[in-house]
Amino acid sequence: MRLSGVQLFKDLGIDLAPYEARAHLRRFDPEEILLDFDDLSTDVYFLLAGEVRVLMRTASGKEVILDEMKSGELFGELAALDGIKRSANVTALTKGEACVMPAAVFRELLFSNAKVAERLFCLMASRIRELNARFVEQTVLDLRHRLYSELLRLSVPRSDRMGERVITPPPFHHIIAARIGCRREQVTREFTMMSQEGLIERTRGALILLQPEVLRARVAEALREDAWRGPRH
């Protein structure tokens, strides 16, 4: 099932065949729910092809997009480790397939291979750090600076023009709104202002950040100002 191409195992030289034999392949279609809130399942999913979106739901029922995952990534490992019901919804964005591994098999693989365990711990630490950063942003930054930060997070350096960054394909406004906790109309208004300032440019296939260093500086300044104001009472 090509588990050797998954980032968790790549280049480790581990014989994965015994574990693949006890897993199964699941094919999925766009908009198909792979995991849902409060599910009691504990399987781990390794994406072999396709893309999925991970959502969290607040107590009030509001949904917030946590991440989009692509081929080579995994999800569902928390329930496999602690047995607690699912805390997120994972829905397919495209057609694809995943290797679904029972929790007992995953734990056996993890605990019998120190290199796999170390790589998983580093992955989980990275996800926690990103969640911490987003929590701070949601707590102390206003909408505009949350938007700047999210665009920087989603973008990659532009290969044909130094200093610029690009998001491909260009994100829908309602998706950005769900990622930073606001309304679509607010994102549209901010994008218009950013275009007028010469900070972004939208093409048919991409959103280009023309001055990412300006966005970084503005976010950093907003965080410094909040720190300077000190604790709130």
C-alpha positions, 0 to 999 in steps of 0.5 A, spaced: 500 500 500 506 504 499 506 506 506 514 507 504 512 514 501 508 516 507 513 522 511 513 518 517 516 512 514 520 515 508 528 513 508 527 509 515 529 502 511 523 499 515 520 493 513 512 495 513 509 489 509 507 486 516 504 492 518 501 493 511 498 486 511 494 488 517 491 494 515 486 496 509 485 500 503 480 506 503 478 509 497 474 516 498 470 521 494 470 529 495 466 531 501 466 524 504 467 524 511 472 520 513 472 521 521 467 525 525 466 529 531 465 524 537 467 518 533 469 512 538 474 509 532 481 509 533 484 507 527 490 511 524 489 514 517 495 514 512 494 519 506 496 515 500 493 520 495 488 526 495 487 531 500 482 532 506 480 538 511 480 538 518 475 541 522 474 543 530 467 545 533 466 549 538 461 548 544 457 553 540 457 549 534 462 554 530 467 550 526 474 552 525 478 549 519 485 547 523 488 544 517 488 541 510 492 535 509 495 532 502 498 525 500 504 523 505 501 525 511 497 522 517 491 523 522 487 520 527 493 518 531 491 521 538 485 516 538 490 511 537 494 513 543 489 515 548 483 511 546 479 518 547 473 519 542 475 523 536 475 531 537 475 533 529 472 532 523 476 530 517 472 531 510 475 529 503 477 535 499 478 530 493 478 523 490 483 519 494 485 513 498 488 512 505 491 506 508 487 505 515 491 501 520 488 499 527 490 502 533 493 496 536 497 495 529 500 502 529 502 502 537 506 495 535 509 499 529 511 505 533 513 502 540 518 497 536 521 502 532 525 508 535 526 512 529 518 512 527 517 514 534 522 519 534 519 522 528 512 522 530 513 525 537 517 531 532 511 531 528 506 532 534 510 537 537 510 541 531 503 541 530 502 543 538 507 549 536 503 551 530 496 550 534 499 554 540 501 560 535 494 560 532 491 560 539 495 566 541 493 570 534 486 568 536 487 571 543 491 577 542 490 579 534 485 583 531 482 580 524 487 584 520 493 581 523 490 574 524 489 575 516 496 577 515 499 571 519 494 566 516 496 568 509 504 568 511 502 561 514 499 558 507 504 561 502 510 559 499 516 562 496 515 564 489 520 561 485 520 566 479 520 572 483 525 573 489 522 576 496 514 574 494 510 569 496 504 565 493 498 561 495 496 556 489 490 555 488 488 562 491 484 561 497 476 562 497 474 568 502 469 563 506 475 558 507 480 564 510 474 566 514 473 559 517 481 559 519 481 565 522 474 566 526 471 571 522 465 572 516 467 572 509 465 579 508 470 581 513 476 577 509 473 580 502 474 587 505 481 586 507 483 583 501 480 589 497 484 594 502 491 590 501 490 590 494 489 597 494 496 598 498 500 593 493 500 588 498 497 582 494 495 581 487 490 575 485 491 572 478 487 566 475 491 561 479 494 564 485 494 569 490 501 573 490 503 576 497 507 582 494 510 584 500 511 579 505 516 582 509 511 588 510 506 583 513 511 580 518 513 586 520 506 588 522 504 582 525 510 582 529 509 590 531 501 588 533 504 582 538 509 587 541 504 592 542 499 587 546 505 585 550 507 592 552 500 593 554 501 587 559 496 583 562 488 585 562 484 585 568 
